[in-house]
């Protein structure tokens, strides 16, 4: 089995687990390193916060309440 072509959503979990159990030590090590790199890249606080910013920023970018808050923060009034 090629460790670079593991299915993202296995059709048959039992078959996939059996294939993983039969990996050579080198294949297992390569798969481990690849998984670790993915975890280190996608599950950092920096990455998670960026995802939240992407999710919520569009909702507040052009909003009237945000403009009022920014105006007040600059010493202006609520208009």
Jmol script that loads the backbone (N, CA, C; Angstrom):
load data "model"
ATOM      1  N   UNK A   1       0.847  -1.186   0.000  1.00  0.00           N
ATOM      2  CA  UNK A   1       0.000   0.000   0.000  1.00  0.00           C
ATOM      3  C   UNK A   1       0.883   1.235   0.000  1.00  0.00           C
ATOM      4  N   UNK A   2       0.550   2.195  -0.801  1.00  0.00           N
ATOM      5  CA  UNK A   2       1.286   3.458  -0.867  1.00  0.00           C
ATOM      6  C   UNK A   2       0.748   4.384   0.213  1.00  0.00           C
ATOM      7  N   UNK A   3       1.632   4.812   1.142  1.00  0.00           N
ATOM      8  CA  UNK A   3       1.189   5.651   2.257  1.00  0.00           C
ATOM      9  C   UNK A   3       0.712   7.019   1.806  1.00  0.00           C
ATOM     10  N   UNK A   4       1.022   7.413   0.603  1.00  0.00           N
ATOM     11  CA  UNK A   4       0.600   8.722   0.117  1.00  0.00           C
ATOM     12  C   UNK A   4      -0.793   8.680  -0.494  1.00  0.00           C
ATOM     13  N   UNK A   5      -1.383   7.505  -0.583  1.00  0.00           N
ATOM     14  CA  UNK A   5      -2.702   7.403  -1.190  1.00  0.00           C
ATOM     15  C   UNK A   5      -3.722   6.805  -0.229  1.00  0.00           C
ATOM     16  N   UNK A   6      -3.507   6.948   1.074  1.00  0.00           N
ATOM     17  CA  UNK A   6      -4.518   6.477   2.010  1.00  0.00           C
ATOM     18  C   UNK A   6      -5.799   7.264   1.781  1.00  0.00           C
ATOM     19  N   UNK A   7      -6.930   6.589   1.763  1.00  0.00           N
ATOM     20  CA  UNK A   7      -8.180   7.294   1.522  1.00  0.00           C
ATOM     21  C   UNK A   7      -8.516   8.226   2.681  1.00  0.00           C
ATOM     22  N   UNK A   8      -9.110   9.377   2.375  1.00  0.00           N
ATOM     23  CA  UNK A   8      -9.508  10.302   3.425  1.00  0.00           C
ATOM     24  C   UNK A   8     -10.706   9.760   4.194  1.00  0.00           C
ATOM     25  N   UNK A   9     -11.604   9.119   3.507  1.00  0.00           N
ATOM     26  CA  UNK A   9     -12.766   8.504   4.139  1.00  0.00           C
ATOM     27  C   UNK A   9     -12.854   7.062   3.664  1.00  0.00           C
ATOM     28  N   UNK A  10     -12.284   6.164   4.432  1.00  0.00           N
ATOM     29  CA  UNK A  10     -12.247   4.767   3.992  1.00  0.00           C
ATOM     30  C   UNK A  10     -13.646   4.206   3.742  1.00  0.00           C
ATOM     31  N   UNK A  11     -13.768   3.512   2.645  1.00  0.00           N
ATOM     32  CA  UNK A  11     -15.036   2.872   2.322  1.00  0.00           C
ATOM     33  C   UNK A  11     -15.245   1.683   3.265  1.00  0.00           C
ATOM     34  N   UNK A  12     -14.171   0.968   3.525  1.00  0.00           N
ATOM     35  CA  UNK A  12     -14.253  -0.190   4.398  1.00  0.00           C
ATOM     36  C   UNK A  12     -13.183  -0.043   5.469  1.00  0.00           C
ATOM     37  N   UNK A  13     -13.579   0.314   6.667  1.00  0.00           N
ATOM     38  CA  UNK A  13     -12.641   0.571   7.751  1.00  0.00           C
ATOM     39  C   UNK A  13     -11.802  -0.658   8.077  1.00  0.00           C
ATOM     40  N   UNK A  14     -12.401  -1.828   8.075  1.00  0.00           N
ATOM     41  CA  UNK A  14     -11.678  -3.054   8.386  1.00  0.00           C
ATOM     42  C   UNK A  14     -10.547  -3.296   7.386  1.00  0.00           C
ATOM     43  N   UNK A  15     -10.807  -3.097   6.118  1.00  0.00           N
ATOM     44  CA  UNK A  15      -9.781  -3.272   5.088  1.00  0.00           C
ATOM     45  C   UNK A  15      -8.653  -2.266   5.279  1.00  0.00           C
ATOM     46  N   UNK A  16      -9.015  -1.021   5.538  1.00  0.00           N
ATOM     47  CA  UNK A  16      -8.012   0.021   5.725  1.00  0.00           C
ATOM     48  C   UNK A  16      -7.153  -0.261   6.939  1.00  0.00           C
ATOM     49  N   UNK A  17      -7.765  -0.664   8.056  1.00  0.00           N
ATOM     50  CA  UNK A  17      -6.996  -0.995   9.252  1.00  0.00           C
ATOM     51  C   UNK A  17      -6.061  -2.168   9.004  1.00  0.00           C
ATOM     52  N   UNK A  18      -6.526  -3.131   8.263  1.00  0.00           N
ATOM     53  CA  UNK A  18      -5.691  -4.280   7.923  1.00  0.00           C
ATOM     54  C   UNK A  18      -4.494  -3.849   7.093  1.00  0.00           C
ATOM     55  N   UNK A  19      -4.713  -2.945   6.150  1.00  0.00           N
ATOM     56  CA  UNK A  19      -3.619  -2.444   5.318  1.00  0.00           C
ATOM     57  C   UNK A  19      -2.610  -1.669   6.165  1.00  0.00           C
ATOM     58  N   UNK A  20      -3.093  -0.886   7.114  1.00  0.00           N
ATOM     59  CA  UNK A  20      -2.198  -0.126   7.977  1.00  0.00           C
ATOM     60  C   UNK A  20      -1.376  -1.073   8.854  1.00  0.00           C
ATOM     61  N   UNK A  21      -2.003  -2.117   9.358  1.00  0.00           N
ATOM     62  CA  UNK A  21      -1.281  -3.088  10.173  1.00  0.00           C
ATOM     63  C   UNK A  21      -0.169  -3.775   9.393  1.00  0.00           C
ATOM     64  N   UNK A  22      -0.324  -3.870   8.081  1.00  0.00           N
ATOM     65  CA  UNK A  22       0.654  -4.570   7.252  1.00  0.00           C
ATOM     66  C   UNK A  22       1.712  -3.651   6.641  1.00  0.00           C
ATOM     67  N   UNK A  23       1.761  -2.401   7.067  1.00  0.00           N
ATOM     68  CA  UNK A  23       2.798  -1.495   6.572  1.00  0.00           C
ATOM     69  C   UNK A  23       4.170  -1.964   7.026  1.00  0.00           C
ATOM     70  N   UNK A  24       5.153  -1.730   6.194  1.00  0.00           N
ATOM     71  CA  UNK A  24       6.523  -2.003   6.612  1.00  0.00           C
ATOM     72  C   UNK A  24       6.924  -0.935   7.622  1.00  0.00           C
ATOM     73  N   UNK A  25       7.965  -1.178   8.417  1.00  0.00           N
ATOM     74  CA  UNK A  25       8.413  -0.143   9.361  1.00  0.00           C
ATOM     75  C   UNK A  25       8.727   1.195   8.674  1.00  0.00           C
ATOM     76  N   UNK A  26       9.343   1.146   7.494  1.00  0.00           N
ATOM     77  CA  UNK A  26       9.648   2.384   6.771  1.00  0.00           C
ATOM     78  C   UNK A  26       8.373   3.106   6.346  1.00  0.00           C
ATOM     79  N   UNK A  27       7.385   2.365   5.831  1.00  0.00           N
ATOM     80  CA  UNK A  27       6.115   2.974   5.438  1.00  0.00           C
ATOM     81  C   UNK A  27       5.405   3.564   6.655  1.00  0.00           C
ATOM     82  N   UNK A  28       5.429   2.847   7.765  1.00  0.00           N
ATOM     83  CA  UNK A  28       4.814   3.341   8.990  1.00  0.00           C
ATOM     84  C   UNK A  28       5.479   4.623   9.475  1.00  0.00           C
ATOM     85  N   UNK A  29       6.806   4.672   9.403  1.00  0.00           N
ATOM     86  CA  UNK A  29       7.543   5.865   9.820  1.00  0.00           C
ATOM     87  C   UNK A  29       7.225   7.049   8.918  1.00  0.00           C
ATOM     88  N   UNK A  30       7.143   6.830   7.603  1.00  0.00           N
ATOM     89  CA  UNK A  30       6.801   7.909   6.673  1.00  0.00           C
ATOM     90  C   UNK A  30       5.380   8.424   6.943  1.00  0.00           C
ATOM     91  N   UNK A  31       4.460   7.498   7.187  1.00  0.00           N
ATOM     92  CA  UNK A  31       3.081   7.886   7.479  1.00  0.00           C
ATOM     93  C   UNK A  31       3.017   8.670   8.795  1.00  0.00           C
ATOM     94  N   UNK A  32       3.763   8.239   9.780  1.00  0.00           N
ATOM     95  CA  UNK A  32       3.816   8.933  11.069  1.00  0.00           C
ATOM     96  C   UNK A  32       4.346  10.363  10.897  1.00  0.00           C
ATOM     97  N   UNK A  33       5.422  10.517  10.157  1.00  0.00           N
ATOM     98  CA  UNK A  33       6.007  11.848   9.943  1.00  0.00           C
ATOM     99  C   UNK A  33       5.048  12.757   9.185  1.00  0.00           C
ATOM    100  N   UNK A  34       4.364  12.200   8.188  1.00  0.00           N
ATOM    101  CA  UNK A  34       3.412  12.989   7.406  1.00  0.00           C
ATOM    102  C   UNK A  34       2.250  13.437   8.293  1.00  0.00           C
ATOM    103  N   UNK A  35       1.732  12.527   9.106  1.00  0.00           N
ATOM    104  CA  UNK A  35       0.630  12.867  10.005  1.00  0.00           C
ATOM    105  C   UNK A  35       1.062  13.918  11.020  1.00  0.00           C
ATOM    106  N   UNK A  36       2.257  13.775  11.554  1.00  0.00           N
ATOM    107  CA  UNK A  36       2.764  14.731  12.529  1.00  0.00           C
ATOM    108  C   UNK A  36       2.915  16.126  11.913  1.00  0.00           C
ATOM    109  N   UNK A  37       3.387  16.187  10.678  1.00  0.00           N
ATOM    110  CA  UNK A  37       3.548  17.472   9.996  1.00  0.00           C
ATOM    111  C   UNK A  37       2.190  18.140   9.769  1.00  0.00           C
ATOM    112  N   UNK A  38       1.194  17.353   9.397  1.00  0.00           N
ATOM    113  CA  UNK A  38      -0.155  17.889   9.185  1.00  0.00           C
ATOM    114  C   UNK A  38      -0.707  18.437  10.499  1.00  0.00           C
ATOM    115  N   UNK A  39      -0.530  17.697  11.580  1.00  0.00           N
ATOM    116  CA  UNK A  39      -1.019  18.135  12.894  1.00  0.00           C
ATOM    117  C   UNK A  39      -0.327  19.421  13.314  1.00  0.00           C
ATOM    118  N   UNK A  40       0.994  19.480  13.161  1.00  0.00           N
ATOM    119  CA  UNK A  40       1.748  20.662  13.557  1.00  0.00           C
ATOM    120  C   UNK A  40       1.374  21.888  12.728  1.00  0.00           C
ATOM    121  N   UNK A  41       0.964  21.673  11.476  1.00  0.00           N
ATOM    122  CA  UNK A  41       0.590  22.793  10.603  1.00  0.00           C
ATOM    123  C   UNK A  41      -0.835  23.274  10.859  1.00  0.00           C
ATOM    124  N   UNK A  42      -1.771  22.352  10.971  1.00  0.00           N
ATOM    125  CA  UNK A  42      -3.181  22.721  10.990  1.00  0.00           C
ATOM    126  C   UNK A  42      -3.770  22.915  12.379  1.00  0.00           C
ATOM    127  N   UNK A  43      -3.107  22.446  13.405  1.00  0.00           N
ATOM    128  CA  UNK A  43      -3.689  22.518  14.745  1.00  0.00           C
ATOM    129  C   UNK A  43      -2.851  23.361  15.689  1.00  0.00           C
ATOM    130  N   UNK A  44      -2.331  24.475  15.171  1.00  0.00           N
ATOM    131  CA  UNK A  44      -1.647  25.446  16.013  1.00  0.00           C
ATOM    132  C   UNK A  44      -2.650  26.532  16.359  1.00  0.00           C
ATOM    133  N   UNK A  45      -2.401  27.261  17.444  1.00  0.00           N
ATOM    134  CA  UNK A  45      -3.295  28.353  17.806  1.00  0.00           C
ATOM    135  C   UNK A  45      -3.311  29.410  16.713  1.00  0.00           C
ATOM    136  N   UNK A  46      -2.169  29.638  16.088  1.00  0.00           N
ATOM    137  CA  UNK A  46      -2.102  30.632  15.015  1.00  0.00           C
ATOM    138  C   UNK A  46      -3.049  30.262  13.875  1.00  0.00           C
ATOM    139  N   UNK A  47      -3.023  29.005  13.472  1.00  0.00           N
ATOM    140  CA  UNK A  47      -3.874  28.539  12.377  1.00  0.00           C
ATOM    141  C   UNK A  47      -5.352  28.569  12.788  1.00  0.00           C
ATOM    142  N   UNK A  48      -5.650  28.129  13.999  1.00  0.00           N
ATOM    143  CA  UNK A  48      -7.031  28.103  14.478  1.00  0.00           C
ATOM    144  C   UNK A  48      -7.591  29.524  14.574  1.00  0.00           C
ATOM    145  N   UNK A  49      -6.802  30.454  15.110  1.00  0.00           N
ATOM    146  CA  UNK A  49      -7.253  31.853  15.212  1.00  0.00           C
ATOM    147  C   UNK A  49      -7.482  32.455  13.829  1.00  0.00           C
ATOM    148  N   UNK A  50      -6.615  32.141  12.886  1.00  0.00           N
ATOM    149  CA  UNK A  50      -6.789  32.651  11.518  1.00  0.00           C
ATOM    150  C   UNK A  50      -8.097  32.132  10.923  1.00  0.00           C
ATOM    151  N   UNK A  51      -8.438  30.891  11.211  1.00  0.00           N
ATOM    152  CA  UNK A  51      -9.701  30.350  10.708  1.00  0.00           C
ATOM    153  C   UNK A  51     -10.898  31.090  11.313  1.00  0.00           C
ATOM    154  N   UNK A  52     -10.824  31.387  12.614  1.00  0.00           N
ATOM    155  CA  UNK A  52     -11.901  32.145  13.254  1.00  0.00           C
ATOM    156  C   UNK A  52     -12.000  33.551  12.669  1.00  0.00           C
ATOM    157  N   UNK A  53     -10.852  34.178  12.433  1.00  0.00           N
ATOM    158  CA  UNK A  53     -10.872  35.511  11.834  1.00  0.00           C
ATOM    159  C   UNK A  53     -11.512  35.484  10.452  1.00  0.00           C
ATOM    160  N   UNK A  54     -11.163  34.470   9.660  1.00  0.00           N
ATOM    161  CA  UNK A  54     -11.762  34.331   8.331  1.00  0.00           C
ATOM    162  C   UNK A  54     -13.269  34.103   8.427  1.00  0.00           C
ATOM    163  N   UNK A  55     -13.683  33.409   9.457  1.00  0.00           N
ATOM    164  CA  UNK A  55     -15.099  33.092   9.625  1.00  0.00           C
ATOM    165  C   UNK A  55     -15.907  34.319  10.043  1.00  0.00           C
ATOM    166  N   UNK A  56     -15.379  35.074  11.016  1.00  0.00           N
ATOM    167  CA  UNK A  56     -16.160  36.168  11.587  1.00  0.00           C
ATOM    168  C   UNK A  56     -15.872  37.546  10.997  1.00  0.00           C
ATOM    169  N   UNK A  57     -14.699  37.775  10.463  1.00  0.00           N
ATOM    170  CA  UNK A  57     -14.332  39.100   9.968  1.00  0.00           C
ATOM    171  C   UNK A  57     -15.313  39.636   8.921  1.00  0.00           C
ATOM    172  N   UNK A  58     -15.736  38.844   7.953  1.00  0.00           N
ATOM    173  CA  UNK A  58     -16.669  39.395   6.953  1.00  0.00           C
ATOM    174  C   UNK A  58     -17.971  39.901   7.566  1.00  0.00           C
ATOM    175  N   UNK A  59     -18.386  39.348   8.683  1.00  0.00           N
ATOM    176  CA  UNK A  59     -19.645  39.753   9.308  1.00  0.00           C
ATOM    177  C   UNK A  59     -19.531  41.113   9.973  1.00  0.00           C
ATOM    178  N   UNK A  60     -18.315  41.513  10.309  1.00  0.00           N
ATOM    179  CA  UNK A  60     -18.135  42.758  11.032  1.00  0.00           C
ATOM    180  C   UNK A  60     -17.438  43.844  10.215  1.00  0.00           C
ATOM    181  N   UNK A  61     -16.917  43.513   9.066  1.00  0.00           N
ATOM    182  CA  UNK A  61     -16.137  44.460   8.281  1.00  0.00           C
ATOM    183  C   UNK A  61     -16.944  45.682   7.861  1.00  0.00           C
ATOM    184  N   UNK A  62     -18.130  45.478   7.362  1.00  0.00           N
ATOM    185  CA  UNK A  62     -18.935  46.593   6.859  1.00  0.00           C
ATOM    186  C   UNK A  62     -20.153  46.864   7.736  1.00  0.00           C
ATOM    187  N   UNK A  63     -20.049  46.604   9.000  1.00  0.00           N
ATOM    188  CA  UNK A  63     -21.232  46.779   9.831  1.00  0.00           C
ATOM    189  C   UNK A  63     -21.275  48.172  10.442  1.00  0.00           C
ATOM    190  N   UNK A  64     -22.469  48.669  10.588  1.00  0.00           N
ATOM    191  CA  UNK A  64     -22.689  49.989  11.190  1.00  0.00           C
ATOM    192  C   UNK A  64     -22.211  50.033  12.643  1.00  0.00           C
ATOM    193  N   UNK A  65     -22.511  49.024  13.467  1.00  0.00           N
ATOM    194  CA  UNK A  65     -22.013  49.067  14.847  1.00  0.00           C
ATOM    195  C   UNK A  65     -20.488  49.146  14.921  1.00  0.00           C
ATOM    196  N   UNK A  66     -19.813  48.473  14.025  1.00  0.00           N
ATOM    197  CA  UNK A  66     -18.352  48.522  14.024  1.00  0.00           C
ATOM    198  C   UNK A  66     -17.870  49.928  13.687  1.00  0.00           C
ATOM    199  N   UNK A  67     -18.485  50.559  12.706  1.00  0.00           N
ATOM    200  CA  UNK A  67     -18.094  51.933  12.350  1.00  0.00           C
ATOM    201  C   UNK A  67     -18.306  52.881  13.536  1.00  0.00           C
ATOM    202  N   UNK A  68     -19.416  52.712  14.256  1.00  0.00           N
ATOM    203  CA  UNK A  68     -19.691  53.551  15.416  1.00  0.00           C
ATOM    204  C   UNK A  68     -18.621  53.328  16.503  1.00  0.00           C
ATOM    205  N   UNK A  69     -18.277  52.072  16.747  1.00  0.00           N
ATOM    206  CA  UNK A  69     -17.261  51.773  17.769  1.00  0.00           C
ATOM    207  C   UNK A  69     -15.911  52.351  17.369  1.00  0.00           C
ATOM    208  N   UNK A  70     -15.549  52.223  16.112  1.00  0.00           N
ATOM    209  CA  UNK A  70     -14.271  52.778  15.652  1.00  0.00           C
ATOM    210  C   UNK A  70     -14.271  54.299  15.791  1.00  0.00           C
ATOM    211  N   UNK A  71     -15.385  54.948  15.461  1.00  0.00           N
ATOM    212  CA  UNK A  71     -15.504  56.393  15.586  1.00  0.00           C
ATOM    213  C   UNK A  71     -15.374  56.818  17.040  1.00  0.00           C
ATOM    214  N   UNK A  72     -16.037  56.104  17.938  1.00  0.00           N
ATOM    215  CA  UNK A  72     -15.930  56.413  19.363  1.00  0.00           C
ATOM    216  C   UNK A  72     -14.513  56.200  19.865  1.00  0.00           C
ATOM    217  N   UNK A  73     -13.852  55.159  19.397  1.00  0.00           N
ATOM    218  CA  UNK A  73     -12.480  54.874  19.819  1.00  0.00           C
ATOM    219  C   UNK A  73     -11.533  55.986  19.383  1.00  0.00           C
ATOM    220  N   UNK A  74     -11.867  56.649  18.281  1.00  0.00           N
ATOM    221  CA  UNK A  74     -11.025  57.746  17.797  1.00  0.00           C
ATOM    222  C   UNK A  74     -11.406  59.088  18.457  1.00  0.00           C
ATOM    223  N   UNK A  75     -12.354  59.056  19.400  1.00  0.00           N
ATOM    224  CA  UNK A  75     -12.738  60.271  20.093  1.00  0.00           C
ATOM    225  C   UNK A  75     -13.914  60.982  19.485  1.00  0.00           C
ATOM    226  N   UNK A  76     -14.549  60.364  18.509  1.00  0.00           N
ATOM    227  CA  UNK A  76     -15.706  60.991  17.860  1.00  0.00           C
ATOM    228  C   UNK A  76     -16.992  60.681  18.593  1.00  0.00           C
ATOM    229  N   UNK A  77     -18.096  60.979  17.952  1.00  0.00           N
ATOM    230  CA  UNK A  77     -19.398  60.665  18.561  1.00  0.00           C
ATOM    231  C   UNK A  77     -19.952  59.401  17.916  1.00  0.00           C
ATOM    232  N   UNK A  78     -21.183  59.069  18.243  1.00  0.00           N
ATOM    233  CA  UNK A  78     -21.773  57.825  17.745  1.00  0.00           C
ATOM    234  C   UNK A  78     -22.282  57.910  16.329  1.00  0.00           C
ATOM    235  N   UNK A  79     -22.154  59.019  15.675  1.00  0.00           N
ATOM    236  CA  UNK A  79     -22.699  59.149  14.314  1.00  0.00           C
ATOM    237  C   UNK A  79     -21.808  58.520  13.285  1.00  0.00           C
TER     238      UNK A  79
END
end "model"
wireframe off; spacefill off
backbone 0.3
color backbone group
